[in-house]
């Protein structure tokens, strides 16, 4: 089997689209003014940023004034969680925060930090598809809860939560509702008015835009204090000179999504189905598919069950890498050692299963031939781990 170069880690980051790169070059060269400057160099760039804000707002059916540019999804999540909870505490005295056990660490770690400042956090459970348990959510809500934060599309399994249903429950309890849409934004329709959410985090580098830029949508009237101080930018809520090239690249990526999102979805869905069926046919009961059938087609999470294999995620990923295949297991890496995924554990699986979980994530440029090559590599690889 001749070695190839195959990229199946698009949930980690996507390649920058050529049109995005082309758009950004201008703002790295000729249009270099500081948007806060009053001269023509600055004013021109300021106008372009506001046009970019309108593009993004229109895409999610928001008002331009509800879009705040950030350095990415992690900052946007931090901005919402700290900004809403602290401001709401000052205004109402409420300290309760509710989320799930399978959130991205940008949310979980923020909640841990807030809990050390006197906030009462409650991470509720999920089902075996990593979707929030609605009954636990209902039971967790009371008059002390100011904010509920739930992931839209799980970054490890691709499971999509019923945000509209959750929103109805949360708004009925007079709490604010934040969603982490980093993996769902520009891949599926998100209408913030229809969903009736308070805030939403999104990132550029998951949608063929640049790294280091994202945005927070915050509904008008949502209490929100700054996370970063030092200037009047972003309507006095996010200090610091704007990442102009990044913002323009993000807006260009959104424009591309507006025209290509539906066709991209169908291409990727066919790839996901083909990969899913090929793996199931090759391994039968020896594997479990963690991505629900109604989940995001951009992600396919596979667990090689510990009953049949001596799992070692790091060795598996290295084997794939040596064969030119980029994938992940969706777990955080600390000091070079892969920890068992909190998402897979949260679904009720064992540490051994978590160590045998691989995440493949797609873009429309991937092909069935790449899947065939990858499947052959997986078959050879797992023969080395079979009990």
N, C-alpha and C positions, 0 to 999 in steps of 0.2 A: 504494500500500500504506500504509494508515493506521498510524502509529507506535503500538506497544504497549509495555508494560513486562513483560519476560519474564526470569525468573531461572533460569538454567541454570548456576549456579556453587555448587551445594550442597556440593561437596567442599571448598570453601573455608570456608564456614560455612552453617548452616541458620537459618531464622527460628525464634525462640523460640516454642514451642507455647503457646497461651493458657492451658492448664492448668498448665504450668510457671511461666509468669509469675504466675498467680494464687497458686500455692504459695509463690513467693518473696516476695511482698509482705508476708506476715505476718512474715517474718524481717528485713525492712527497716523494720518499724514496731514492732509490739508485742513480738515475741520477739527482743529485741535484745541479750540478755545475752551475756557472754563465757563460752564453754563451760568455761574453766578456773577461773571463779569458783565459790566454794563455796556462795554463797547461792542462793535459789530461782530467780532470774532465769537464773543460769548453769547450774544443775543441769537445768532444764527443756530448755534448748537442747542440753546434752550428751546427754541421753537421745534427743532427736530425731536428732542426728548418728549415734548408734550404731544407731538404727533404719534410717537411710539406708544405713549401711554393710552392714547385714544384707540390705537389698533388693538391693544391687549384688552382694554375695557370692552370694546365692541365684541370681541371674540367670546367673552364669558357673560355678556349682557350686564355689564356693570357701568357705573359712571366713572369717567376718567379720574375724578378726585378721590376715588376709592382704591386706586392702584398706587402702591408704594414700592419703589425699586429697592432691591436688597442685593447682597452678595451671593445669594443662592437660596435653596430650599431650607437649609438648616437655620440660617439667620431669619428667614421668614417665619419658620415655626417658633423659634425663640422669641421673636418680636411679638407674635400673637400671644403666646402663653404668658410671658412676663408682662407685656404691655396691658393685656386685658385683665389678668388676675390682680395685678397690683393697683391698677386704677379703680377697678370695681371694689376692691377692698376699702380703698379710701372713701368711695362714694356710698357703699352699702354695708361694709363690714363683713361681707361674705368671704369665707376662706376655703370652701369646698371645691375641689377639682376632680373631675372624672375622666378617665381614659381607659385604654385597654392594655392588656399584657403583651400585645404583639406590635406595638407601635415602633416606628423608626426611633433610633436612639436620640435623634434631635428632639423628639417629644419626651421620651422616657427620662432622659437625663435632665431635661429642663424641669420636669415635674419633681425629680429627686431634689434638685437644687431648691425649688420652691418649697418643698416639704421641710427643708432645713431652716426656712424663714418663717415658719408658723402656719403654712398652708396645709390643709388636710387633703391628701391625694388618695384616690381609690382607683386601682387598676383592675378593671373587671375582666372576666374570662371570655374566651372565644370557643366556638365549636370546633369540630374536627376538620373544618375547612378554613379555619382562621378568621371566620366572620364573627362579629360581636354578638354576644348573647343578649338578645333584646330584653328578655325578662330580667336579667341582671341589671341592665341599664335602667329599666323602669324602677326597680327596687333601690337603686343607688341614688336616685334623684330626690332631693328634699330642698327646703328653703335655704339651706346654707351653701348650696352648690351654685357657683357663679359661672363656671366654664366647663364645657364638655369638649374633649378633643379626640377625634376619631380619624383613622387613616381612610382615605378613599379607596385606593388600590394598594394592597399589601405589596411591599417591595420585594418580598421573598417568594410568596406563593402566587401572587397575581389575583387573589380573592378580592372581589369588589363588594364593599359594604353598601347596604341600602340607605344611602345618605338622606334621601327624601323622607323615608319613614322615620329615621333617627331624628331628623330635624323637627318633624311634627311632635315627637315625644319631648324633645328638649325645649322647644319653644313653648310647649304647654306648661312647662315648669318654670318659665321665665328665666332660663339660663342662656348664656351665650354659647354658640356652637362653632367650633373651629375644625376644619378638615385639612389634613396633609394630603394634597393632591399631586405631589411631585411625580408619582408614577402614572397618574391618570390624566393629567392635564395635556391637552392637545392630542390625545389618543382616543378619547371618547368624549361625547358631548357633555359639557358642564355649563349649565345656566345658573348663575348664582342667585338670581331672583327667584327662579322656579324652585331651587333647592332651599331657599330661605336660610342661608348660612350667614354667620356673623363675619367669618374670616376664612381665608384659604391661602395655603402656601404652594408655590410652584417654582420650578427651576428651569434654566435654559438648556443645560447640557444633557438633559434627558430627551430633548426634542430636536436634536441636530443643531442646537445653538451653542454658544460658547460657555465655558466654565466660568464660575465667578460672578454670575448674575442670575437673579430671579426676581420674584415680586411677592408681596403680600397684598391680597385683596382684603380690605376691611370695610364692611358695610357702613354707610353713613350713620352716625349715632352710636357706633360701637366704641366703648371706652378704650383708649389706647394711648399709653405713655411711651416715650422714646426708649429704645434699647441702646442706641448710640447717640451720644451728645457731642456737640462741637460745631453746629452750624444750623442755618434755617432751611436746609434742603429738605425736599419731600414734605413741604408744608409744616416745617418745624418738628417733624416726627422721626427723621433719620438723618443725623448729621453726617457730613463728609462729602467731598466732591464726587459727583456722580461718575460711574463707570460708563462713559458715553459710548464707547465702541461696543461694550458688552450689551448695553441697553438696546442699541440699534440692531445688533445681531439677534437679540432675543425677539424683538419685534418682527424682524424678517423671518425668523423661524416660525413665528405665529402666523404670519401671512401665508407661508408655505403650508402650514397645517390646515388653515382655513380652506385651501383648495384641494389638498391631498389626503386629508384625514380619513375620509370614508374609504377611498380606494386603498390606502395603506392598510387600513384595518382588515379589509378582505384578503389582501395578499398575505398578511401575517397570520390571520386566522387559519388559512389553508396550510401554511407551514407548521403551525402549532398542532393542528389536527393530525397531519402526516407524521410528525415527530412522536406525538403521543401514541398513536396507533402502532407505529413501528417499534417503539420501546415495549409496549404491552405485548405485542406479538412475539417479541424476542425473549422476554423474561417472564411473562405471565404473572403468577402470584408472587414471584420473587421481588416485584417492585410495587410501590404505591405511587400514584400520581397525586400530588398535593394541590395542584392547581384545579379549582372547580371547573366544570364544563361551562359555567356561565362567568368564569373569571376573565381577566385580561388575556387576550391571545398573544400579547407581547412577552409573556412569561410562562415558562413551563418548569415546575419544580418536581423533581423525581427523587424518591427515596428507595434505595436498595436495602431491603429489609434485613435486619441483623440476624434473623433466624437462618438466613442463607449465606450471609457474607460477613467476613471480618473487616468491618468498615474502617476506613482511614481517609477522611475528606482531603487532607493536605496531600497525601500520596496520590489520590485520584486526580486532583486538579493538576498536580505536577506531571502526571502521566499524560493527561490531555494536552497540557501545554507543550510537552516534548513532541507531541504529534501535531502541533500547530493549531490546537483548538483552545480558544479562550472561553472559559465558563467560570462559574463561582459556586459557592455553597450558600451565599447570602449571609454568612456570619461575620462578625467583627474579628479583626486580626489584631492580636495583642502580643507583642514581643515574638512575632513569627509563629505563634501557635494559634490555630483555629479553635475558637470556643464553640461548644454546641449552640446552635441557633436558638435564641429565646422564642422565636416564632414557632419553630417545629416542636419545641418542648411545650409551648403554650397550647398547641393543638392536641396534646396528650400523648405524643410520641416519646420514645425512650431516647437517652443520650446516644445509644448505639445507632438508632435510626437517624438521628440528627447528624451523626458522623458519616452517614451514607447518603446524605441529601445533596443533590447537585441542582443548580439553577441554570437553565439555558434561557436566554432572552434575545429577542429577535428584532430585526429591522427589515423593511421591505426589500432590501438588496440581498438578503440571504436567499438561499436556494435549496431545493430538495436534494440536489447533488451534495451539498454541504452536509445536510442531515444524514444522507446515506454514508458518507465518509465518517462522520462522527459516530454513527451507530456501530459501524465496524470496529472503530477504535474502542468504544465502550464495551463491546462484546469481548474483545481481547483483554481489556483492562480488568473486567470483572472476573474473568477466569483465574486471575491471580489472587483475587480476594475471596473466592468461593470457599465455603467451609467444607 
